[in-house]
Amino acid sequence: MSGGVDSSVAAALLKEEGFNLIGITMKTWGYDDFPEKDSGCCSLETIYNAKNVANSLGFNHYTLDFTEKFNDIVIKNFLTEYLKGNTPNPCVLCNKSIKWGVLLEKAESLGADYIATGHYAKVEYDDISKRYFISKAEDKIKDQSYALWQVSQFGLSKTIFPLGKFTKIEIRDRARKLGLKSADTPDSQEICFVPNDNYRELIQIRFPDFNEKISGGDIIYNNKKVGTHKGYPYYTIGQRKGLNISIGKRLYVSGIDAEGNKIIIDDEKNLYHTDFILKEINLMKSEKIENPVKANVKIRYNDHGNPATVFQTGEDSIKVTFDYPQKAITPGQSAVFYIGDDILGGGIIEKVIK
């Protein structure tokens, strides 16, 4: 329970169905351990909001401190990936290792049969393959299935998503009828542990001497230096603004050379590619992709997805070939493949084949 409208209404819906509930709020950083930020889902205010909702619905509420695990697993990975020149998605790792990792383990120790969250997604079961999988929510705009592709089969077997069959408008209406203060609170769009939604600030806080070492590196266009950058982790593939380059045409970040402390820029047409390799794969609807599969592949959270062919090339490796070139395929991001509304699987983009 984050104290927000979605998890609060999810609890109310489960209560109506007759479930015996325990409310858990995770403290993953915040007011004492991580002074970088004290707002959002781990602030004292949101913890109190969650506790008040649990009290009003008549079940026990616990706040569990996962700050050490969250820092060791999620924040360190987030920073490490940026320092490698990649663009990570920390919510995917948090879902796998924290919510469906240490939280699920703790919930079971408290006697829970399932965990439920306020995610907009569905859990389904395939009687033929005997496997669980994630499917898109009814509300396609609020659908959060993309961020859940790493959840294990065991985790899915222990999961309920009460909001999967509702729209956000319906959930807010329910919240108003329940008298929840969060009924009209805007959704948070930022990463929970990043101060002021600015990951540069987090890097500067954690590595105070790092900026001096990396600022002033070369910006390269057509194998020639055309400028200097502010620090390679502060750029991402496809970026156009903030380059401070005057060559008389629009140029975009096309590559990040962390080892050489260089930013490569190029014309927009050269940002489009069809083929890339995935690592750290997780398959849902089948244990292995035996033959090439046609799927709709999303390469970022707000992507609608595009048709592609998915080939499993190894135990933990997949190659994806889009039917037509896609712009700014970014290492570190997740690629998730769908068959209709169902997730076949996903992986982390390791490299683009140019």
SVG drawing of the C-alpha trace seen along z (x, -y; Angstrom):
<svg xmlns="http://www.w3.org/2000/svg" viewBox="-20 -27 59 56">
<polyline fill="none" stroke="black" stroke-width="0.4" points="0.0,0.0 1.5,-3.3 -1.2,-5.5 -2.3,-6.4 -5.7,-5.9 -4.8,-2.7 -3.6,-0.5 -6.2,-1.9 -9.1,-1.0 -7.4,2.4 -7.7,3.1 -11.3,2.0 -12.2,4.3 -10.6,7.3 -12.3,6.5 -15.6,6.5 -14.8,9.9 -14.3,11.3 -10.5,11.6 -8.8,11.4 -6.3,8.6 -3.0,7.4 -1.7,4.0 2.0,3.5 3.8,0.4 7.4,0.7 9.9,-1.9 12.6,-1.7 14.4,-5.1 13.5,-8.4 13.5,-10.6 16.3,-9.1 18.3,-6.7 18.3,-8.5 18.1,-12.2 18.3,-12.8 14.6,-12.8 11.7,-12.8 8.5,-12.8 6.4,-10.5 5.7,-6.9 8.0,-6.5 7.3,-9.8 5.8,-9.8 2.6,-11.3 2.0,-8.4 2.8,-5.9 0.2,-7.5 -2.3,-7.7 -1.9,-3.9 -2.3,-3.2 -5.5,-5.4 -7.0,-3.5 -6.2,-0.1 -7.8,-1.3 -10.9,-2.6 -11.3,0.8 -10.7,2.7 -7.4,4.6 -3.9,4.5 -1.2,2.4 2.6,2.8 5.4,0.6 8.4,2.8 11.9,1.3 13.5,2.5 16.0,-0.4 19.1,1.7 17.9,4.2 16.5,1.5 19.7,-0.4 21.9,2.6 19.7,4.0 17.8,1.2 19.6,-2.1 23.1,-0.6 22.0,1.0 20.4,-2.2 23.7,-4.2 25.9,-1.4 24.0,-1.2 24.1,-5.0 27.9,-4.9 28.2,-2.2 26.4,-4.5 23.1,-2.6 19.6,-3.9 18.0,-1.6 14.4,-1.1 14.5,-0.7 10.8,0.1 11.3,3.4 14.1,4.5 12.1,3.2 9.1,5.3 11.2,8.4 13.5,8.2 11.7,6.1 7.9,6.4 8.0,9.9 11.2,10.8 11.7,9.7 8.1,8.4 6.6,11.6 8.9,13.6 7.8,11.4 4.1,11.6 4.3,15.4 6.0,15.3 3.0,13.3 0.7,16.1 -0.4,14.5 -1.5,16.7 -1.3,13.9 0.1,10.4 -2.1,7.8 -1.1,4.4 -2.7,1.5 -1.0,2.3 -3.1,2.0 -2.5,5.5 -3.9,9.0 -2.5,12.4 -3.6,15.3 -2.9,19.0 -2.4,21.2 -3.9,24.7 -1.9,26.1 1.6,24.8 0.8,24.8 2.3,21.4 1.3,18.0 1.6,14.8 0.8,11.1 -1.8,9.7 -2.7,6.0 -5.2,4.3 -8.6,3.2 -7.4,-0.4 -4.8,-0.4 -3.7,-4.0 -2.9,-3.1 -1.7,0.4 1.5,1.3 2.2,4.8 5.4,3.6 7.1,3.1 6.1,6.5 7.8,8.8 10.5,9.9 8.2,11.4 8.8,15.1 6.3,17.9 6.2,18.4 5.6,14.7 2.7,14.7 1.1,17.7 0.9,15.7 -0.4,12.5 -3.8,10.7 -4.3,7.5 -7.8,6.2 -7.6,3.2 -6.9,5.1 -10.6,5.1 -11.2,1.5 -10.4,-1.9 -8.7,-4.7 -11.8,-6.7 -13.8,-3.9 -11.2,-3.6 -11.2,-7.3 -15.1,-7.1 -14.8,-4.3 -12.3,-6.2 -14.7,-9.2 -17.5,-7.0 -15.1,-5.6 -14.2,-9.1 -10.5,-8.7 -8.4,-11.9 -6.3,-10.4 -9.3,-10.2 -8.2,-13.2 -4.5,-13.2 -2.5,-13.3 -0.5,-10.2 3.2,-10.4 5.3,-10.2 8.8,-10.3 11.2,-7.6 10.5,-7.3 14.1,-7.7 15.3,-10.3 15.4,-13.8 13.4,-16.4 13.0,-13.8 16.6,-14.5 18.9,-11.5 21.9,-13.8 21.4,-15.1 21.4,-11.6 24.7,-10.8 26.2,-14.0 25.1,-13.2 26.4,-9.6 29.6,-10.4 30.6,-14.0 33.9,-13.9 32.6,-12.1 31.6,-15.2 35.1,-16.6 36.4,-13.3 33.9,-13.1 32.8,-16.6 34.5,-18.1 34.6,-14.9 34.3,-15.0 31.1,-15.1 31.8,-13.4 30.1,-13.8 31.3,-12.0 34.4,-11.0 35.3,-14.6 35.1,-16.5 32.4,-19.1 32.0,-20.0 32.3,-19.0 29.7,-17.3 28.7,-17.8 29.2,-14.1 28.3,-11.1 25.8,-9.6 23.7,-12.7 22.8,-11.8 20.6,-9.1 20.1,-7.6 17.8,-9.8 18.4,-13.0 18.4,-16.2 18.1,-19.0 20.9,-20.2 23.7,-19.3 24.8,-22.9 26.1,-22.1 25.6,-24.5 26.1,-22.7 23.0,-24.1 20.9,-21.0 19.3,-18.8 21.5,-16.2 20.8,-13.4 22.8,-11.3 23.4,-8.0 26.0,-6.4 27.6,-6.7 31.2,-5.6 31.6,-5.4 35.1,-4.0 36.3,-6.8 34.1,-9.5 32.6,-10.4 29.1,-11.2 28.4,-10.2 25.9,-12.3 24.4,-11.7 21.6,-12.7 18.2,-11.5 18.0,-8.9 20.9,-7.0 19.1,-6.5 16.8,-3.9 17.6,-0.2 15.8,3.1 17.9,5.7 19.1,5.9 20.1,8.4 18.5,9.0 20.1,10.4 18.6,11.3 15.5,12.7 12.3,14.0 9.7,16.0 6.2,16.3 3.9,18.2 6.5,20.8 9.8,22.0 11.6,21.5 11.0,20.0 11.7,23.1 11.0,21.3 11.0,17.7 7.8,16.0 6.0,12.9 5.1,10.5 4.4,6.9 7.5,5.6 7.7,2.5 11.1,1.0 10.1,-1.7 7.3,-2.2 5.2,-4.6 5.8,-2.7 2.7,-1.3 4.9,1.6 5.7,2.6 5.7,5.9 8.9,8.0 10.3,11.5 11.7,12.9 14.5,15.5 15.9,17.2 19.6,17.5 20.7,19.0 19.7,19.9 19.7,16.2 19.8,14.4 17.2,13.3 17.5,11.5 14.7,9.2 14.2,8.1 11.6,5.4 9.6,5.5 10.7,1.9 13.4,-0.3 12.7,-1.8 14.2,-5.0 16.5,-5.1 16.7,-1.5 18.4,-2.1 20.7,0.3 19.6,0.8 15.9,0.4 13.5,3.4 12.0,4.9 8.8,6.8 7.1,9.0 3.3,9.4 1.1,11.9 -2.1,9.9 -2.6,8.5 -0.4,11.3 3.2,11.1 5.3,13.8 8.4,12.5 11.0,9.8 14.7,8.9 17.1,6.1 18.5,4.5 22.2,5.3 23.3,4.0 21.9,2.7 23.1,4.4 24.1,1.6"/>
</svg>
